[in-house]
Amino acid sequence: MVFTPLHRALGLAPSSLSYSMIEEAVTQGVRESGDLDWKGTPPNSNDGEADTKFAKDIAAMANSGGGIIVFGVAEDRKTSAAREIVPVEGWTEAVELKLRGWAWALIQPPVPRVQFTELVNDEGSRVIILE
């Protein structure tokens, strides 16, 4: 059982993360906080600054005690509230390894315990949780 910032925002007891929790966060319009960040898509290596932006996001969370980034949820720009699920496409082991490498190589001291959790609903819609 885990207790994440998403559990706290939804008023849930410790439990495994689930896709339905993401759906509920969107329904409730859960806002970002210092330890909960919504990202529509994972970093794209075609963006020349993706590695640096990703490293800054990870470092900020690590320096503030941890948290989660949810890839696959678009936010309302004005309120930072979860607005809609935007399923993550093309998530592979290679993508995960690349992001782990960025966390290890671009942050000093390195952040070695980056954990990814893939949540998929019955229709195959996918979001990725980074802890």
DSSP file (Angstrom, degrees, kcal/mol; ACC not computed):
  #  RESIDUE AA STRUCTURE BP1 BP2  ACC     N-H-->O    O-->H-N    N-H-->O    O-->H-N    TCO  KAPPA ALPHA  PHI   PSI    X-CA   Y-CA   Z-CA
    1    1 A M              0   0    0      0, 0.0     2,-0.3     0, 0.0    15,-0.1   0.000 360.0 360.0 360.0 141.9    0.0    0.0    0.0
    2    2 A V  B     -A   15   0A   0     13,-0.7    13,-2.3    11,-0.1     2,-0.4  -0.890 360.0-150.6-127.1 159.0    1.2    3.5   -0.8
    3    3 A F        +     0   0    0     -2,-0.3    13,-0.1    11,-0.2    10,-0.0  -0.949  27.7 171.2-131.3 112.2    0.1    6.9    0.2
    4    4 A T     >  -     0   0    0     -2,-0.4     4,-2.2     1,-0.0     3,-0.2  -0.599  51.7 -96.4-113.5 172.3    0.8    9.6   -2.5
    5    5 A P  H  > S+     0   0    0      0, 0.0     4,-2.5     0, 0.0     5,-0.1   0.800 125.5  58.6 -58.7 -27.0   -0.1   13.2   -2.9
    6    6 A L  H  > S+     0   0    0      2,-0.2     4,-1.9     1,-0.2     6,-0.2   0.911 103.9  49.6 -68.9 -42.0   -2.9   11.9   -5.2
    7    7 A H  H  >>S+     0   0    0      2,-0.2     5,-2.8     1,-0.2     4,-0.8   0.939 112.6  48.4 -57.5 -47.1   -4.4    9.9   -2.3
    8    8 A R  H ><5S+     0   0    0     -4,-2.2     3,-0.9     1,-0.2    -2,-0.2   0.925 110.3  50.3 -60.7 -45.9   -4.2   13.0   -0.1
    9    9 A A  H 3<5S+     0   0    0     -4,-2.5    -1,-0.2     1,-0.3    -2,-0.2   0.830 115.6  43.0 -63.6 -32.1   -5.9   15.2   -2.7
   10   10 A L  H 3<5S-     0   0    0     -4,-1.9    -1,-0.3    -5,-0.1    -2,-0.2   0.492 111.8-118.5 -92.0  -3.9   -8.7   12.7   -3.2
   11   11 A G  T <<5 +     0   0    0     -3,-0.9     2,-0.3    -4,-0.8    -3,-0.2   0.848  62.5 150.3  71.3  34.2   -9.1   12.0    0.6
   12   12 A L      < -     0   0    0     -5,-2.8    -1,-0.2    -6,-0.2     3,-0.1  -0.695  46.8-119.7-102.8 152.2   -8.2    8.3    0.1
   13   13 A A        -     0   0    0     -2,-0.3   -11,-0.1     1,-0.2    -1,-0.1  -0.372  57.0 -67.1 -75.3 163.9   -6.6    5.9    2.5
   14   14 A P  S    S+     0   0    0      0, 0.0     2,-0.3     0, 0.0   -11,-0.2  -0.280  77.9 135.2 -54.2 136.6   -3.3    4.2    1.5
   15   15 A S  B     -A    2   0A   0    -13,-2.3   -13,-0.7    -3,-0.1     2,-0.1  -0.961  58.7 -66.9-168.1 172.1   -3.8    1.9   -1.5
   16   16 A S        -     0   0    0     -2,-0.3     2,-0.1   -15,-0.1     0, 0.0  -0.439  59.4-102.5 -67.9 147.7   -2.4    0.9   -4.8
   17   17 A L        -     0   0    0     -2,-0.1     2,-0.3     3,-0.0    -1,-0.1  -0.447  46.8-174.6 -68.0 146.7   -2.5    3.6   -7.5
   18   18 A S    >>  -     0   0    0     -2,-0.1     4,-1.0     1,-0.1     3,-0.7  -0.973  39.4-118.6-143.9 157.4   -5.3    3.0  -10.0
   19   19 A Y  H 3> S+     0   0    0     -2,-0.3     4,-2.1     1,-0.2     3,-0.4   0.860 113.3  62.6 -61.4 -36.5   -6.5    4.5  -13.3
   20   20 A S  H 3> S+     0   0    0      1,-0.2     4,-2.3     2,-0.2    -1,-0.2   0.812  96.8  58.6 -62.6 -28.4   -9.9    5.2  -11.6
   21   21 A M  H <> S+     0   0    0     -3,-0.7     4,-2.2     2,-0.2    -1,-0.2   0.887 105.5  49.1 -65.8 -38.2   -8.0    7.6   -9.2
   22   22 A I  H  X S+     0   0    0     -4,-1.0     4,-2.0    -3,-0.4    -2,-0.2   0.922 110.3  50.9 -66.0 -43.8   -6.8    9.6  -12.2
   23   23 A E  H  X S+     0   0    0     -4,-2.1     4,-2.5     1,-0.2    -2,-0.2   0.906 110.9  48.9 -59.2 -41.8  -10.4    9.7  -13.5
   24   24 A E  H  X S+     0   0    0     -4,-2.3     4,-2.8     2,-0.2    -1,-0.2   0.881 107.2  55.0 -66.8 -38.1  -11.6   10.9  -10.2
   25   25 A A  H  X>S+     0   0    0     -4,-2.2     5,-2.5     2,-0.2     4,-0.8   0.894 110.6  46.0 -61.9 -39.1   -8.9   13.6  -10.0
   26   26 A V  H ><5S+     0   0    0     -4,-2.0     3,-0.5     3,-0.2    -2,-0.2   0.931 112.0  50.8 -67.9 -45.4  -10.1   14.9  -13.4
   27   27 A T  H 3<5S+     0   0    0     -4,-2.5    -2,-0.2     1,-0.2    -1,-0.2   0.906 116.4  41.2 -57.4 -43.3  -13.7   14.8  -12.3
   28   28 A Q  H 3<5S-     0   0    0     -4,-2.8    -1,-0.2    -5,-0.1    -2,-0.2   0.590 107.3-126.5 -81.7 -10.7  -12.9   16.7   -9.1
   29   29 A G  T <<5 -     0   0    0     -4,-0.8    -3,-0.2    -3,-0.5    -4,-0.1   0.923  31.6-160.1  64.8  43.6  -10.5   19.1  -10.9
   30   30 A V      < -     0   0    0     -5,-2.5    52,-2.7    51,-0.2     2,-0.2  -0.354  10.5-133.8 -60.0 131.1   -7.7   18.4   -8.5
   31   31 A R  B     -B   81   0B   0     50,-0.3    50,-0.3     1,-0.1    49,-0.1  -0.540  18.9-101.8 -88.2 152.0   -5.1   21.2   -8.6
   32   32 A E        -     0   0    0     48,-2.4     2,-0.3    -2,-0.2     5,-0.2  -0.278  42.0-177.3 -62.3 156.4   -1.4   20.8   -8.8
   33   33 A S  B >   -C   36   0C   0      3,-2.2     3,-1.1     0, 0.0    -1,-0.0  -0.805  47.7 -78.4-141.7-175.5    0.6   21.3   -5.6
   34   34 A G  T 3  S+     0   0    0     -2,-0.3    32,-0.1     1,-0.2    30,-0.1   0.722 133.1  32.1 -62.4 -20.4    4.3   21.3   -4.7
   35   35 A D  T 3  S+     0   0    0      1,-0.1    33,-2.4    32,-0.1     2,-0.4   0.218 113.4  63.8-123.4  14.9    4.2   17.5   -4.7
   36   36 A L  E <   +Cd  33  68C   0     -3,-1.1    -3,-2.2    31,-0.2     2,-0.4  -0.962  58.9 177.4-141.1 121.0    1.7   16.7   -7.5
   37   37 A D  E     - d   0  69C   0     31,-1.9    33,-3.1    -2,-0.4     2,-0.4  -0.987  17.8-148.1-130.9 130.4    2.3   17.8  -11.1
   38   38 A W  E     + d   0  70C   0     -2,-0.4     2,-0.4    31,-0.2    33,-0.2  -0.825  17.9 179.1 -95.6 133.5    0.1   17.2  -14.2
   39   39 A K  E     - d   0  71C   0     31,-2.9    33,-2.9    -2,-0.4    34,-1.7  -0.997  24.3-149.5-134.2 129.6    1.8   16.7  -17.5
   40   40 A G  S    S+     0   0    0     -2,-0.4    34,-0.2    32,-0.2    46,-0.1   0.904  82.4   9.0 -63.2 -42.0    0.0   16.0  -20.8
   41   41 A T  S    S-     0   0    0     30,-0.1    -1,-0.1    31,-0.1     3,-0.1  -0.956  81.3-103.2-138.2 154.7    2.8   14.1  -22.3
   42   42 A P        -     0   0    0      0, 0.0    -2,-0.0     0, 0.0    28,-0.0  -0.320  62.6 -72.6 -67.3 162.2    6.1   12.6  -21.2
   43   43 A P        -     0   0    0      0, 0.0     2,-0.5     0, 0.0    56,-0.1  -0.272  47.8-140.1 -57.4 142.6    9.3   14.5  -22.3
   44   44 A N    >   -     0   0    0      1,-0.1     3,-2.2    -3,-0.1     6,-0.3  -0.929   5.2-146.3-110.3 123.2   10.0   14.1  -26.1
   45   45 A S  T 3  S+     0   0    0     -2,-0.5    -1,-0.1     1,-0.3     6,-0.1   0.617  96.8  70.7 -66.4  -9.5   13.6   13.7  -27.0
   46   46 A N  T 3  S+     0   0    0      3,-0.0     2,-0.7     4,-0.0    -1,-0.3   0.682  81.3  84.1 -77.0 -17.5   12.9   15.7  -30.2
   47   47 A D  S X  S-     0   0    0     -3,-2.2     3,-2.1     1,-0.1     4,-0.4  -0.787  80.5-143.9 -84.5 117.3   12.5   18.8  -28.0
   48   48 A G  T 3  S+     0   0    0     -2,-0.7     4,-0.2     1,-0.3    -1,-0.1   0.663  98.2  41.7 -59.3 -18.2   16.1   20.1  -27.6
   49   49 A E  T 3> S+     0   0    0      1,-0.1     4,-2.6     2,-0.1    -1,-0.3   0.311  82.1 104.2-110.1   7.5   15.3   21.1  -24.0
   50   50 A A  H <> S+     0   0    0     -3,-2.1     4,-2.6    -6,-0.3     5,-0.2   0.894  80.6  50.1 -58.8 -43.0   13.3   18.1  -22.9
   51   51 A D  H  > S+     0   0    0     -4,-0.4     4,-2.3     1,-0.2    -1,-0.2   0.909 113.0  45.6 -64.4 -41.3   16.1   16.6  -20.9
   52   52 A T  H  > S+     0   0    0      2,-0.2     4,-2.3     1,-0.2    -2,-0.2   0.917 113.9  48.2 -68.1 -44.0   16.8   19.8  -19.0
   53   53 A K  H  X S+     0   0    0     -4,-2.6     4,-2.2     2,-0.2    -2,-0.2   0.919 113.1  48.6 -61.8 -43.7   13.1   20.5  -18.3
   54   54 A F  H  X S+     0   0    0     -4,-2.6     4,-2.4    -5,-0.3     5,-0.2   0.932 110.9  50.0 -61.8 -46.9   12.6   17.0  -17.1
   55   55 A A  H  X S+     0   0    0     -4,-2.3     4,-2.8     1,-0.2    -1,-0.2   0.888 109.7  51.4 -60.8 -39.9   15.7   17.2  -14.8
   56   56 A K  H  X S+     0   0    0     -4,-2.3     4,-2.5     2,-0.2    -1,-0.2   0.913 109.5  49.9 -64.0 -42.3   14.4   20.5  -13.3
   57   57 A D  H  X S+     0   0    0     -4,-2.2     4,-1.9     2,-0.2    -2,-0.2   0.930 114.3  44.4 -61.3 -45.6   11.0   19.0  -12.6
   58   58 A I  H  X S+     0   0    0     -4,-2.4     4,-2.8     1,-0.2     5,-0.2   0.926 113.7  49.8 -65.7 -45.2   12.6   15.9  -10.8
   59   59 A A  H  X S+     0   0    0     -4,-2.8     4,-2.7     1,-0.2    -2,-0.2   0.901 108.5  53.2 -62.3 -41.1   15.1   18.0   -8.9
   60   60 A A  H  X S+     0   0    0     -4,-2.5     4,-0.9    -5,-0.2    -1,-0.2   0.923 112.9  43.5 -61.4 -44.1   12.4   20.4   -7.7
   61   61 A M  H ><>S+     0   0    0     -4,-1.9     5,-3.4     2,-0.2     3,-0.5   0.923 113.9  50.3 -67.2 -43.0   10.3   17.5   -6.3
   62   62 A A  H ><5S+     0   0    0     -4,-2.8     3,-1.2     1,-0.2    -2,-0.2   0.901 110.1  50.8 -61.7 -40.3   13.3   15.8   -4.8
   63   63 A N  H 3<5S+     0   0    0     -4,-2.7    -1,-0.2     1,-0.3    -2,-0.2   0.702 109.9  50.4 -72.0 -19.0   14.5   19.0   -3.1
   64   64 A S  T <<5S-     0   0    0     -4,-0.9    -1,-0.3    -3,-0.5    -2,-0.2   0.291 131.3 -86.4-102.7  10.6   11.0   19.5   -1.6
   65   65 A G  T < 5S-     0   0    0     -3,-1.2    -3,-0.2    -4,-0.2     2,-0.2   0.485  75.2 -71.5 104.4   2.9   10.7   16.0   -0.2
   66   66 A G      < +     0   0    0     -5,-3.4     2,-0.3    -6,-0.2    65,-0.0  -0.480  55.0 164.0 108.7-179.3    9.3   14.0   -3.1
   67   67 A G        -     0   0    0     64,-0.4     2,-0.4    -2,-0.2   -31,-0.2  -0.969  34.1 -79.3 155.5-166.4    6.0   13.8   -5.0
   68   68 A I  E     -d   36   0C   0    -33,-2.4   -31,-1.9    -2,-0.3     2,-0.4  -0.974  16.8-155.0-134.1 148.8    4.5   12.5   -8.2
   69   69 A I  E     -dE  37 130C   0     61,-2.2    61,-2.9    -2,-0.4     2,-0.7  -0.988  15.8-152.7-116.6 130.2    4.3   13.6  -11.8
   70   70 A V  E >   -dE  38 129C   0    -33,-3.1   -31,-2.9    -2,-0.4     3,-0.6  -0.914   5.2-160.4-109.0 112.2    1.4   12.3  -13.7
   71   71 A F  E 3  S+dE  39 128C   0     57,-3.2    57,-2.3    -2,-0.7    17,-0.2  -0.798  75.0  43.9 -90.4 128.4    1.9   12.0  -17.5
   72   72 A G  T 3  S+     0   0    0    -33,-2.9    14,-2.9    -2,-0.5     2,-0.5   0.515  86.4 101.0 114.6  11.0   -1.3   11.8  -19.4
   73   73 A V  E <   -G   85   0D   0    -34,-1.7     2,-0.3    -3,-0.6    12,-0.2  -0.969  57.3-151.0-129.8 116.9   -3.4   14.5  -17.7
   74   74 A A  E     -G   84   0D   0     10,-2.8     9,-3.3    -2,-0.5    10,-1.4  -0.603  17.5-145.9 -81.5 145.6   -3.8   17.9  -19.2
   75   75 A E  E     -G   82   0D   0     -2,-0.3     2,-0.6     7,-0.3     7,-0.2  -0.776  20.5-106.3-112.1 156.6   -4.3   20.8  -16.8
   76   76 A D     >  -     0   0    0      5,-2.8     4,-2.9    -2,-0.3     5,-0.4  -0.726  30.6-145.0 -75.1 119.7   -6.3   24.0  -17.0
   77   77 A R  T  4 S+     0   0    0     -2,-0.6    -1,-0.2     1,-0.2    -2,-0.0   0.813  94.3  49.2 -61.3 -31.9   -3.6   26.6  -17.5
   78   78 A K  T  4 S+     0   0    0      1,-0.1    -1,-0.2     3,-0.1    -2,-0.0   0.869 127.4  20.5 -76.7 -36.7   -5.4   29.2  -15.4
   79   79 A T  T  4 S-     0   0    0     -3,-0.2    -2,-0.2     2,-0.1   -47,-0.1   0.548  90.7-129.4-111.5  -9.8   -6.1   27.0  -12.3
   80   80 A S     <  +     0   0    0     -4,-2.9   -48,-2.4     1,-0.2     2,-0.3   0.731  59.8 146.1  62.1  23.2   -3.6   24.2  -12.6
   81   81 A A  B     -B   31   0B   0     -5,-0.4    -5,-2.8   -50,-0.3   -50,-0.3  -0.665  62.4 -97.0 -90.1 146.3   -6.5   21.8  -12.1
   82   82 A A  E     +G   75   0D   0    -52,-2.7    -7,-0.3    -2,-0.3     3,-0.1  -0.443  47.5 173.8 -58.7 126.6   -6.6   18.4  -13.8
   83   83 A R  E     -     0   0D   0     -9,-3.3     2,-0.3     1,-0.4    -8,-0.2   0.809  52.2 -15.9-108.7 -44.6   -8.8   19.0  -17.0
   84   84 A E  E     -G   74   0D   0    -10,-1.4   -10,-2.8     2,-0.0     2,-0.5  -0.991  61.5-103.6-161.7 154.2   -8.7   15.8  -19.0
   85   85 A I  E     -G   73   0D   0     -2,-0.3   -12,-0.3   -12,-0.2   -45,-0.1  -0.715  27.4-171.5 -82.4 129.7   -6.9   12.5  -19.6
   86   86 A V        -     0   0    0    -14,-2.9    -2,-0.0    -2,-0.5    -1,-0.0  -0.883  29.5-127.0-120.4  93.6   -4.7   12.6  -22.6
   87   87 A P        -     0   0    0      0, 0.0     2,-0.4     0, 0.0    40,-0.2  -0.049  19.4-117.7 -50.5 137.8   -3.6    8.9  -23.0
   88   88 A V        -     0   0    0     38,-3.3     2,-0.3   -17,-0.2     3,-0.3  -0.633  32.5-162.2 -77.5 126.6    0.2    8.4  -23.2
   89   89 A E        +     0   0    0     -2,-0.4    36,-0.0     1,-0.2   -17,-0.0  -0.825  63.1  19.7-108.6 148.5    1.2    6.9  -26.5
   90   90 A G  S    S+     0   0    0     -2,-0.3     2,-0.5     1,-0.2    -1,-0.2   0.712  71.1 163.9  73.3  21.7    4.4    5.1  -27.4
   91   91 A W        +     0   0    0     -3,-0.3     2,-0.3     4,-0.1    -1,-0.2  -0.632  13.4 160.6 -75.4 121.4    5.5    4.3  -23.8
   92   92 A T     >  -     0   0    0     -2,-0.5     4,-2.2     1,-0.1     5,-0.2  -0.844  56.6-102.9-133.9 169.8    8.2    1.7  -24.0
   93   93 A E  H  > S+     0   0    0     -2,-0.3     4,-2.6     1,-0.2     5,-0.2   0.861 122.0  57.2 -61.3 -35.2   11.0    0.3  -21.9
   94   94 A A  H  > S+     0   0    0      2,-0.2     4,-2.1     1,-0.2    -1,-0.2   0.896 106.0  48.8 -64.3 -40.0   13.4    2.4  -24.0
   95   95 A V  H  > S+     0   0    0      2,-0.2     4,-2.3     1,-0.2    -2,-0.2   0.939 112.0  49.1 -63.9 -46.3   11.6    5.6  -23.1
   96   96 A E  H  X S+     0   0    0     -4,-2.2     4,-2.4     1,-0.2    -2,-0.2   0.919 111.0  49.6 -59.9 -44.0   11.6    4.7  -19.5
   97   97 A L  H  X S+     0   0    0     -4,-2.6     4,-2.4     1,-0.2    -1,-0.2   0.879 108.8  53.1 -63.4 -38.1   15.3    4.0  -19.5
   98   98 A K  H  X S+     0   0    0     -4,-2.1     4,-2.1     2,-0.2    -1,-0.2   0.931 110.7  46.4 -61.8 -45.7   16.0    7.3  -21.3
   99   99 A L  H  X S+     0   0    0     -4,-2.3     4,-2.3     2,-0.2    -2,-0.2   0.895 111.3  51.6 -66.7 -39.5   14.1    9.2  -18.6
  100  100 A R  H  X S+     0   0    0     -4,-2.4     4,-2.1     1,-0.2    -1,-0.2   0.913 108.7  52.6 -60.0 -41.9   15.9    7.3  -15.8
  101  101 A G  H  X S+     0   0    0     -4,-2.4     4,-3.0     1,-0.2     5,-0.3   0.897 107.8  50.3 -61.5 -41.5   19.2    8.1  -17.5
  102  102 A W  H  X S+     0   0    0     -4,-2.1     4,-2.6     1,-0.2     5,-0.3   0.925 110.1  50.3 -62.2 -43.6   18.4   11.8  -17.5
  103  103 A A  H  < S+     0   0    0     -4,-2.3     8,-1.2     1,-0.2     4,-0.5   0.873 116.8  42.0 -62.5 -36.0   17.4   11.7  -13.8
  104  104 A W  H  < S+     0   0    0     -4,-2.1    -2,-0.2     6,-0.2    -1,-0.2   0.906 123.0  35.2 -76.5 -43.1   20.7   10.0  -13.0
  105  105 A A  H  < S+     0   0    0     -4,-3.0    -2,-0.2    -5,-0.2    -3,-0.2   0.789 119.0  43.6 -87.3 -29.0   23.0   12.0  -15.3
  106  106 A L  S  < S+     0   0    0     -4,-2.6     2,-0.5    -5,-0.3    -1,-0.2   0.489 100.8  70.4-101.8  -3.0   21.6   15.6  -15.2
  107  107 A I  S    S-     0   0    0     -4,-0.5     4,-0.1    -5,-0.3   -51,-0.0  -0.957  78.0-126.3-118.9 131.0   20.8   16.0  -11.5
  108  108 A Q  S    S+     0   0    0     -2,-0.5    -3,-0.0     1,-0.2    -4,-0.0  -0.981 102.6  27.6-122.4 123.8   23.5   16.4   -8.9
  109  109 A P  S    S-     0   0    0      0, 0.0    -1,-0.2     0, 0.0    -3,-0.0   0.632 114.0-116.1 -68.4 155.9   23.4   14.5   -6.6
  110  110 A P        -     0   0    0      0, 0.0    -6,-0.2     0, 0.0    -2,-0.1  -0.121  11.3-131.6 -59.1 155.7   21.6   12.0   -8.8
  111  111 A V    >   +     0   0    0     -8,-1.2     3,-0.5     1,-0.1    -6,-0.1  -0.851  32.9 171.4-108.5  92.4   18.1   10.8   -8.1
  112  112 A P  T 3   +     0   0    0      0, 0.0     2,-0.2     0, 0.0    -1,-0.1   0.711  61.9  66.4 -80.2 -20.2   18.4    7.1   -8.3
  113  113 A R  T 3   +     0   0    0     18,-0.1     2,-0.4     2,-0.1    18,-0.0  -0.131  60.6 148.3-100.0  40.6   15.0    6.0   -7.0
  114  114 A V    <   -     0   0    0     -3,-0.5     2,-0.4    -2,-0.2   -14,-0.0  -0.605  28.3-166.4 -71.5 127.0   12.9    7.3   -9.8
  115  115 A Q        -     0   0    0     -2,-0.4    16,-3.1     2,-0.0     2,-0.4  -0.968   9.8-159.6-123.4 132.1    9.9    4.9  -10.1
  116  116 A F  E     -F  130   0C   0     -2,-0.4     2,-0.5    14,-0.2    14,-0.2  -0.913   4.4-169.1-109.2 135.6    7.4    4.7  -13.0
  117  117 A T  E     -F  129   0C   0     12,-2.6    12,-3.1    -2,-0.4     2,-0.5  -0.991  11.1-149.7-124.7 124.6    4.0    3.1  -12.6
  118  118 A E  E     -F  128   0C   0     -2,-0.5     2,-0.5    10,-0.2    10,-0.2  -0.820  11.3-167.8 -95.1 125.4    1.9    2.5  -15.7
  119  119 A L  E     -F  127   0C   0      8,-2.9     8,-2.4    -2,-0.5     2,-0.4  -0.965   8.1-180.0-115.8 127.1   -1.9    2.7  -15.2
  120  120 A V  E     -F  126   0C   0     -2,-0.5  -101,-0.2     6,-0.2     6,-0.2  -0.983  14.9-145.9-130.1 135.4   -4.1    1.3  -18.0
  121  121 A N    >   -     0   0    0      4,-2.1     3,-1.7    -2,-0.4  -103,-0.0  -0.315  41.3 -88.8 -89.7-178.6   -7.9    1.2  -18.1
  122  122 A D  T 3  S+     0   0    0      1,-0.3    -1,-0.1     2,-0.1    -2,-0.0   0.743 126.9  54.1 -63.4 -24.8  -10.0   -1.5  -19.8
  123  123 A E  T 3  S-     0   0    0      2,-0.1    -1,-0.3     0, 0.0    -3,-0.0   0.474 121.2-104.9 -88.8  -2.1  -10.0    0.4  -23.1
  124  124 A G    <   +     0   0    0     -3,-1.7     2,-0.2     1,-0.3    -2,-0.1   0.516  67.1 152.1  92.1   5.0   -6.2    0.6  -23.1
  125  125 A S        -     0   0    0    -38,-0.1    -4,-2.1     1,-0.0     2,-0.4  -0.535  30.2-155.6 -69.5 134.3   -5.9    4.2  -22.2
  126  126 A R  E     + F   0 120C   0     -2,-0.2   -38,-3.3   -38,-0.2     2,-0.3  -0.928  22.4 177.3-123.9 136.6   -2.6    4.7  -20.4
  127  127 A V  E     - F   0 119C   0     -8,-2.4    -8,-2.9    -2,-0.4     2,-0.5  -0.944  20.3-142.0-125.1 154.7   -1.2    7.2  -17.9
  128  128 A I  E     -EF  71 118C   0    -57,-2.3   -57,-3.2    -2,-0.3     2,-0.5  -0.969   6.2-155.8-121.4 129.5    2.3    7.1  -16.3
  129  129 A I  E     -EF  70 117C   0    -12,-3.1   -12,-2.6    -2,-0.5     2,-0.5  -0.900   5.2-161.8-103.1 128.5    3.0    8.0  -12.7
  130  130 A L  E      EF  69 116C   0    -61,-2.9   -61,-2.2    -2,-0.5   -14,-0.2  -0.956 360.0 360.0-109.1 122.1    6.5    9.1  -11.8
  131  131 A E              0   0    0    -16,-3.1   -64,-0.4    -2,-0.5   -15,-0.1   0.352 360.0 360.0-112.8 360.0    7.4    8.9   -8.1
